[in-house]
Amino acid sequence: MKKSNSTGLLVVVLGIVALVLSYMFGFNAYNSKNSELQAEINELKVRRDELKADYAHKDDYIKKTDEFNKEYENVLKKFDTGISNEGELMDLYKLQASAGINLDMATFTEPEETYAFDGSLTTTDMITPTVDADGNPVEQDPIITSTAVNNTYRGVSADVTFTMTSSYANIKTALKSLADESKRRAFKNFTFTCDASNDTVTCNGSYKEYAITGDDRKQTKVEIPESASGRTDLFLGGLGVQQVTTE
Protein backbone atom coordinates (compact mmCIF):
# COMPACT_ATOMS: atom_id res chain seq x y z
CA MET A 1 0.00 0.00 0.00
CA LYS A 2 2.87 2.32 0.86
CA LYS A 3 4.52 1.56 -2.45
CA SER A 4 1.36 2.54 -4.31
CA ASN A 5 1.16 5.83 -2.41
CA SER A 6 4.85 6.56 -3.07
CA THR A 7 4.39 5.86 -6.76
CA GLY A 8 1.39 8.14 -6.91
CA LEU A 9 3.26 10.91 -5.13
CA LEU A 10 6.21 10.52 -7.49
CA VAL A 11 3.88 10.80 -10.47
CA VAL A 12 2.36 13.96 -9.03
CA VAL A 13 5.78 15.47 -8.36
CA LEU A 14 7.01 14.63 -11.85
CA GLY A 15 3.86 16.10 -13.30
CA ILE A 16 4.39 19.32 -11.40
CA VAL A 17 8.06 19.48 -12.48
CA ALA A 18 7.06 18.87 -16.11
CA LEU A 19 4.41 21.59 -15.85
CA VAL A 20 6.89 24.06 -14.34
CA LEU A 21 9.55 23.27 -16.95
CA SER A 22 7.00 23.59 -19.79
CA TYR A 23 5.86 26.94 -18.40
CA MET A 24 9.43 28.19 -18.03
CA PHE A 25 10.52 27.19 -21.52
CA GLY A 26 7.26 28.40 -23.03
CA PHE A 27 7.46 31.69 -21.14
CA ASN A 28 11.06 32.26 -22.18
CA ALA A 29 10.21 31.64 -25.82
CA TYR A 30 7.18 33.94 -25.53
CA ASN A 31 9.22 36.58 -23.74
CA SER A 32 11.95 36.41 -26.39
CA LYS A 33 9.41 36.78 -29.20
CA ASN A 34 7.74 39.61 -27.36
CA SER A 35 11.10 41.40 -27.04
CA GLU A 36 11.70 41.02 -30.78
CA LEU A 37 8.27 42.42 -31.57
CA GLN A 38 8.81 45.33 -29.20
CA ALA A 39 12.16 46.14 -30.83
CA GLU A 40 10.50 46.07 -34.24
CA ILE A 41 7.71 48.33 -32.97
CA ASN A 42 10.28 50.79 -31.66
CA GLU A 43 12.07 50.85 -35.03
CA LEU A 44 8.77 51.42 -36.84
CA LYS A 45 7.93 54.26 -34.46
CA VAL A 46 11.24 55.92 -35.25
CA ARG A 47 10.58 55.48 -38.97
CA ARG A 48 7.05 56.82 -38.54
CA ASP A 49 8.39 59.94 -36.81
CA GLU A 50 10.94 60.43 -39.63
CA LEU A 51 8.21 60.14 -42.26
CA LYS A 52 6.00 62.56 -40.36
CA ALA A 53 8.86 65.06 -40.26
CA ASP A 54 9.50 64.54 -43.98
CA TYR A 55 5.83 65.03 -44.77
CA ALA A 56 5.79 68.25 -42.76
CA HIS A 57 8.49 69.58 -45.13
CA LYS A 58 6.94 68.09 -48.27
CA ASP A 59 6.54 71.45 -49.99
CA ASP A 60 10.19 72.29 -49.28
CA TYR A 61 11.31 68.98 -50.79
CA ILE A 62 9.23 69.56 -53.92
CA LYS A 63 10.55 73.11 -54.30
CA LYS A 64 14.19 72.13 -53.78
CA THR A 65 13.90 69.16 -56.13
CA ASP A 66 12.45 71.38 -58.85
CA GLU A 67 15.22 73.97 -58.32
CA PHE A 68 17.87 71.25 -58.46
CA ASN A 69 16.47 69.74 -61.66
CA LYS A 70 16.45 73.16 -63.34
CA GLU A 71 20.02 73.83 -62.27
CA TYR A 72 21.01 70.37 -63.49
CA GLU A 73 19.53 71.11 -66.91
CA ASN A 74 21.26 74.50 -67.00
CA VAL A 75 24.62 72.83 -66.41
CA LEU A 76 24.00 70.31 -69.20
CA LYS A 77 23.13 73.16 -71.60
CA LYS A 78 26.63 74.58 -71.12
CA PHE A 79 28.08 71.51 -72.85
CA ASP A 80 27.66 70.38 -76.43
CA THR A 81 26.01 67.00 -77.01
CA GLY A 82 29.12 65.51 -78.59
CA ILE A 83 32.48 66.16 -80.22
CA SER A 84 33.63 65.23 -83.70
CA ASN A 85 36.63 66.28 -85.77
CA GLU A 86 34.21 67.35 -88.51
CA GLY A 87 32.41 69.65 -86.09
CA GLU A 88 35.65 71.16 -84.81
CA LEU A 89 36.83 71.68 -88.40
CA MET A 90 33.65 73.48 -89.39
CA ASP A 91 33.76 75.69 -86.29
CA LEU A 92 37.14 77.00 -87.43
CA TYR A 93 35.99 77.16 -91.05
CA LYS A 94 33.03 79.40 -90.13
CA LEU A 95 35.23 81.42 -87.79
CA GLN A 96 37.53 82.25 -90.69
CA ALA A 97 34.66 83.85 -92.59
CA SER A 98 33.03 85.62 -89.62
CA ALA A 99 36.20 87.03 -88.05
CA GLY A 100 38.17 87.71 -91.22
CA ILE A 101 41.19 85.58 -90.32
CA ASN A 102 43.30 83.16 -92.36
CA LEU A 103 43.48 79.69 -90.83
CA ASP A 104 46.92 78.40 -91.73
CA MET A 105 46.88 75.11 -89.81
CA ALA A 106 44.60 73.05 -87.57
CA THR A 107 45.05 69.66 -85.91
CA PHE A 108 42.54 67.65 -83.90
CA THR A 109 42.81 64.69 -81.55
CA GLU A 110 40.19 61.95 -81.49
CA PRO A 111 37.53 62.53 -78.80
CA GLU A 112 38.09 60.42 -75.68
CA GLU A 113 36.01 59.68 -72.61
CA THR A 114 37.14 61.60 -69.56
CA TYR A 115 34.30 61.08 -67.07
CA ALA A 116 31.39 58.71 -66.42
CA PHE A 117 28.26 60.06 -64.73
CA ASP A 118 27.22 57.22 -62.42
CA GLY A 119 25.30 57.12 -59.15
CA SER A 120 23.44 60.19 -57.91
CA LEU A 121 23.93 63.83 -57.05
CA THR A 122 23.05 64.99 -53.54
CA THR A 123 22.37 68.47 -52.22
CA THR A 124 21.81 69.52 -48.60
CA ASP A 125 19.78 72.59 -47.62
CA MET A 126 19.44 73.75 -44.03
CA ILE A 127 15.95 74.47 -42.68
CA THR A 128 15.26 77.90 -41.17
CA PRO A 129 15.30 77.44 -37.34
CA THR A 130 11.92 77.54 -35.58
CA VAL A 131 10.79 77.85 -31.94
CA ASP A 132 8.23 75.99 -29.88
CA ALA A 133 5.32 77.47 -27.92
CA ASP A 134 7.68 78.45 -25.10
CA GLY A 135 10.09 80.20 -27.43
CA ASN A 136 12.74 77.50 -27.25
CA PRO A 137 14.66 76.79 -30.47
CA VAL A 138 13.69 73.59 -32.26
CA GLU A 139 16.34 71.77 -34.24
CA GLN A 140 15.35 70.89 -37.79
CA ASP A 141 16.97 68.22 -39.93
CA PRO A 142 18.34 69.55 -43.23
CA ILE A 143 16.58 68.79 -46.50
CA ILE A 144 18.68 66.26 -48.40
CA THR A 145 17.81 65.92 -52.07
CA SER A 146 19.22 63.03 -54.07
CA THR A 147 18.74 62.87 -57.84
CA ALA A 148 19.68 59.88 -59.93
CA VAL A 149 22.03 60.63 -62.80
CA ASN A 150 21.48 59.22 -66.26
CA ASN A 151 24.22 56.59 -66.31
CA THR A 152 24.50 56.79 -70.10
CA TYR A 153 26.06 60.24 -69.78
CA ARG A 154 29.75 60.42 -70.60
CA GLY A 155 32.09 63.37 -70.48
CA VAL A 156 34.29 63.50 -73.57
CA SER A 157 37.09 65.84 -74.63
CA ALA A 158 39.39 66.55 -77.56
CA ASP A 159 42.36 68.83 -78.18
CA VAL A 160 42.51 71.41 -80.97
CA THR A 161 45.67 73.20 -82.12
CA PHE A 162 45.61 75.97 -84.71
CA THR A 163 47.55 78.76 -86.40
CA MET A 164 45.73 81.84 -87.63
CA THR A 165 46.95 85.05 -89.27
CA SER A 166 45.22 88.41 -89.58
CA SER A 167 45.16 91.88 -88.07
CA TYR A 168 45.40 92.19 -84.31
CA ALA A 169 41.75 93.29 -84.12
CA ASN A 170 40.56 90.30 -86.14
CA ILE A 171 42.61 87.87 -84.06
CA LYS A 172 40.99 89.27 -80.90
CA THR A 173 37.55 88.90 -82.49
CA ALA A 174 38.26 85.30 -83.45
CA LEU A 175 39.46 84.33 -79.98
CA LYS A 176 36.49 86.04 -78.36
CA SER A 177 34.14 84.13 -80.65
CA LEU A 178 35.76 80.83 -79.68
CA ALA A 179 35.32 81.70 -76.00
CA ASP A 180 31.73 82.94 -76.32
CA GLU A 181 30.30 80.10 -78.40
CA SER A 182 27.89 77.69 -76.70
CA LYS A 183 30.61 75.09 -76.36
CA ARG A 184 32.81 74.32 -73.39
CA ARG A 185 36.41 75.15 -74.26
CA ALA A 186 39.43 75.46 -71.98
CA PHE A 187 42.16 77.55 -73.61
CA LYS A 188 45.67 76.27 -73.04
CA ASN A 189 48.63 77.91 -74.82
CA PHE A 190 48.89 80.98 -77.02
CA THR A 191 51.79 82.73 -78.72
CA PHE A 192 51.56 85.86 -80.87
CA THR A 193 54.04 87.03 -83.51
CA CYS A 194 53.72 90.49 -85.06
CA ASP A 195 54.90 91.25 -88.60
CA ALA A 196 55.32 95.01 -88.73
CA SER A 197 55.98 94.98 -92.47
CA ASN A 198 52.34 94.16 -93.30
CA ASP A 199 50.73 94.87 -89.92
CA THR A 200 49.63 91.25 -89.33
CA VAL A 201 49.69 89.00 -86.29
CA THR A 202 50.18 85.24 -86.31
CA CYS A 203 48.53 83.41 -83.41
CA ASN A 204 49.48 79.85 -82.46
CA GLY A 205 46.98 78.48 -79.98
CA SER A 206 45.36 75.39 -78.52
CA TYR A 207 42.33 74.51 -76.45
CA LYS A 208 40.53 71.47 -75.07
CA GLU A 209 36.87 71.10 -75.92
CA TYR A 210 34.45 69.27 -73.63
CA ALA A 211 31.03 67.74 -74.25
CA ILE A 212 28.54 65.45 -72.53
CA THR A 213 27.09 62.61 -74.56
CA GLY A 214 24.10 60.44 -73.65
CA ASP A 215 21.20 58.43 -75.02
CA ASP A 216 18.88 61.44 -74.75
CA ARG A 217 21.45 63.96 -76.07
CA LYS A 218 21.38 63.77 -79.86
CA GLN A 219 24.53 65.05 -81.50
CA THR A 220 24.10 67.86 -84.01
CA LYS A 221 24.64 66.94 -87.66
CA VAL A 222 27.64 68.58 -89.28
CA GLU A 223 27.77 69.71 -92.90
CA ILE A 224 31.21 70.05 -94.47
CA PRO A 225 32.06 71.30 -97.97
CA GLU A 226 33.06 68.72 -100.54
CA SER A 227 35.08 69.47 -103.68
CA ALA A 228 35.13 67.32 -106.83
CA SER A 229 38.75 68.26 -107.46
CA GLY A 230 41.47 68.36 -104.87
CA ARG A 231 42.89 71.71 -105.90
CA THR A 232 40.42 74.05 -104.16
CA ASP A 233 41.36 75.25 -100.69
CA LEU A 234 38.62 74.06 -98.35
CA PHE A 235 38.78 77.25 -96.32
CA LEU A 236 38.71 79.57 -99.34
CA GLY A 237 36.12 77.63 -101.31
CA GLY A 238 33.19 79.50 -99.82
CA LEU A 239 29.90 78.24 -98.42
CA GLY A 240 28.28 77.59 -101.80
CA VAL A 241 30.16 74.43 -102.73
CA GLN A 242 28.60 70.98 -102.57
CA GLN A 243 27.70 69.85 -99.06
CA VAL A 244 28.05 66.49 -97.38
CA THR A 245 26.36 65.57 -94.11
CA THR A 246 28.00 63.49 -91.42
CA GLU A 247 26.70 62.25 -88.08
ZIFEN-V111433 format. One record per residue. N is the residue number from 1. RES is the residue in three letters. SS is DSSP state (H for helix, E for strand, - for the rest). D_FIRST is the distance of its C-alpha to the first C-alpha in Angstrom with 2 decimals. Layout:
# ZIFEN-V111433
{{N/RES/SS/D_FIRST} {N/RES/SS/D_FIRST}}
This chain:
# ZIFEN-V111433
{{1/MET/-/0.00} {2/LYS/H/3.79} {3/LYS/H/5.37} {4/SER/H/5.18} {5/ASN/H/6.41} {6/SER/H/8.72} {7/THR/H/9.97} {8/GLY/H/10.77} {9/LEU/H/12.49} {10/LEU/H/14.33} {11/VAL/H/15.54} {12/VAL/H/16.79} {13/VAL/H/18.51} {14/LEU/H/20.09} {15/GLY/H/21.24} {16/ILE/H/22.86} {17/VAL/H/24.49} {18/ALA/H/25.80} {19/LEU/H/27.14} {20/VAL/H/28.84} {21/LEU/H/30.33} {22/SER/H/31.57} {23/TYR/H/33.14} {24/MET/H/34.77} {25/PHE/H/36.23} {26/GLY/H/37.28} {27/PHE/H/38.81} {28/ASN/H/40.68} {29/ALA/H/42.09} {30/TYR/H/43.07} {31/ASN/H/44.57} {32/SER/H/46.53} {33/LYS/H/47.90} {34/ASN/H/48.76} {35/SER/H/50.68} {36/GLU/H/52.60} {37/LEU/H/53.52} {38/GLN/H/54.63} {39/ALA/H/56.81} {40/GLU/H/58.35} {41/ILE/H/59.01} {42/ASN/H/60.73} {43/GLU/H/62.91} {44/LEU/H/63.86} {45/LYS/H/64.76} {46/VAL/H/67.05} {47/ARG/H/68.62} {48/ARG/H/69.02} {49/ASP/H/70.84} {50/GLU/H/73.09} {51/LEU/H/73.96} {52/LYS/H/74.69} {53/ALA/H/77.02} {54/ASP/H/78.68} {55/TYR/H/79.17} {56/ALA/H/80.75} {57/HIS/-/83.37} {58/LYS/H/83.75} {59/ASP/H/87.44} {60/ASP/H/88.08} {61/TYR/H/86.41} {62/ILE/H/88.49} {63/LYS/H/91.67} {64/LYS/H/91.09} {65/THR/H/90.15} {66/ASP/H/93.35} {67/GLU/H/95.42} {68/PHE/H/93.89} {69/ASN/H/94.54} {70/LYS/H/98.16} {71/GLU/H/98.63} {72/TYR/H/97.08} {73/GLU/H/99.58} {74/ASN/H/102.43} {75/VAL/H/101.59} {76/LEU/H/101.53} {77/LYS/H/104.95} {78/LYS/-/106.44} {79/PHE/-/105.88} {80/ASP/E/107.52} {81/THR/-/105.33} {82/GLY/-/106.37} {83/ILE/-/108.93} {84/SER/-/111.32} {85/ASN/H/114.42} {86/GLU/H/116.36} {87/GLY/H/115.38} {88/GLU/H/116.31} {89/LEU/H/119.62} {90/MET/H/120.51} {91/ASP/H/119.64} {92/LEU/H/122.28} {93/TYR/H/124.65} {94/LYS/H/124.58} {95/LEU/H/124.80} {96/GLN/H/128.05} {97/ALA/H/129.63} {98/SER/H/128.28} {99/ALA/H/128.99} {100/GLY/-/132.18} {101/ILE/-/131.06} {102/ASN/E/131.61} {103/LEU/E/128.42} {104/ASP/E/129.47} {105/MET/E/126.11} {106/ALA/E/122.45} {107/THR/E/119.43} {108/PHE/E/115.87} {109/THR/-/112.55} {110/GLU/-/109.97} {111/PRO/-/107.37} {112/GLU/E/104.06} {113/GLU/E/100.65} {114/THR/E/100.06} {115/TYR/E/96.98} {116/ALA/E/94.04} {117/PHE/-/92.71} {118/ASP/-/88.94} {119/GLY/-/86.04} {120/SER/E/86.75} {121/LEU/E/88.89} {122/THR/E/87.30} {123/THR/E/88.97} {124/THR/E/87.58} {125/ASP/E/89.04} {126/MET/-/88.07} {127/ILE/-/87.30} {128/THR/-/89.42} {129/PRO/-/87.33} {130/THR/E/86.14} {131/VAL/E/84.84} {132/ASP/-/82.06} {133/ALA/-/82.52} {134/ASP/-/82.73} {135/GLY/-/85.36} {136/ASN/-/83.13} {137/PRO/E/83.91} {138/VAL/E/81.51} {139/GLU/-/81.18} {140/GLN/-/81.79} {141/ASP/-/80.85} {142/PRO/-/83.92} {143/ILE/E/84.68} {144/ILE/E/84.16} {145/THR/E/85.87} {146/SER/E/85.24} {147/THR/E/87.46} {148/ALA/E/86.98} {149/VAL/-/90.03} {150/ASN/-/91.43} {151/ASN/-/90.47} {152/THR/-/93.49} {153/TYR/-/95.80} {154/ARG/E/97.57} {155/GLY/E/100.06} {156/VAL/E/103.06} {157/SER/E/106.21} {158/ALA/E/109.53} {159/ASP/E/112.44} {160/VAL/E/116.03} {161/THR/E/119.11} {162/PHE/E/122.58} {163/THR/E/126.21} {164/MET/E/128.33} {165/THR/E/131.93} {166/SER/E/133.74} {167/SER/-/135.05} {168/TYR/H/132.92} {169/ALA/H/132.37} {170/ASN/H/131.22} {171/ILE/H/128.85} {172/LYS/H/127.25} {173/THR/H/126.96} {174/ALA/H/125.32} {175/LEU/H/122.74} {176/LYS/H/121.96} {177/SER/H/121.44} {178/LEU/H/119.00} {179/ALA/H/117.04} {180/ASP/H/117.09} {181/GLU/-/116.10} {182/SER/-/112.68} {183/LYS/-/111.39} {184/ARG/E/109.48} {185/ARG/E/111.75} {186/ALA/E/111.49} {187/PHE/E/114.94} {188/LYS/E/115.06} {189/ASN/E/118.46} {190/PHE/E/121.98} {191/THR/E/125.40} {192/PHE/E/128.73} {193/THR/E/132.17} {194/CYS/E/135.31} {195/ASP/E/138.53} {196/ALA/-/141.28} {197/SER/-/143.90} {198/ASN/-/142.51} {199/ASP/-/140.21} {200/THR/E/137.00} {201/VAL/E/133.55} {202/THR/E/131.28} {203/CYS/E/127.55} {204/ASN/E/124.99} {205/GLY/E/121.50} {206/SER/E/117.93} {207/TYR/E/114.84} {208/LYS/E/111.29} {209/GLU/E/110.36} {210/TYR/E/106.80} {211/ALA/E/105.19} {212/ILE/E/101.78} {213/THR/E/101.06} {214/GLY/E/98.28} {215/ASP/-/97.42} {216/ASP/-/98.58} {217/ARG/E/101.67} {218/LYS/-/104.41} {219/GLN/-/107.12} {220/THR/-/110.65} {221/LYS/-/113.01} {222/VAL/E/115.92} {223/GLU/E/119.42} {224/ILE/E/121.68} {225/PRO/E/125.34} {226/GLU/-/126.19} {227/SER/-/129.64} {228/ALA/-/131.07} {229/SER/-/133.08} {230/GLY/-/131.87} {231/ARG/-/134.90} {232/THR/-/134.04} {233/ASP/-/132.34} {234/LEU/H/129.03} {235/PHE/H/129.42} {236/LEU/H/133.03} {237/GLY/-/132.64} {238/GLY/-/131.85} {239/LEU/-/129.24} {240/GLY/-/131.09} {241/VAL/-/130.39} {242/GLN/-/127.97} {243/GLN/E/124.33} {244/VAL/E/121.20} {245/THR/E/117.69} {246/THR/E/114.77} {247/GLU/-/111.11}}
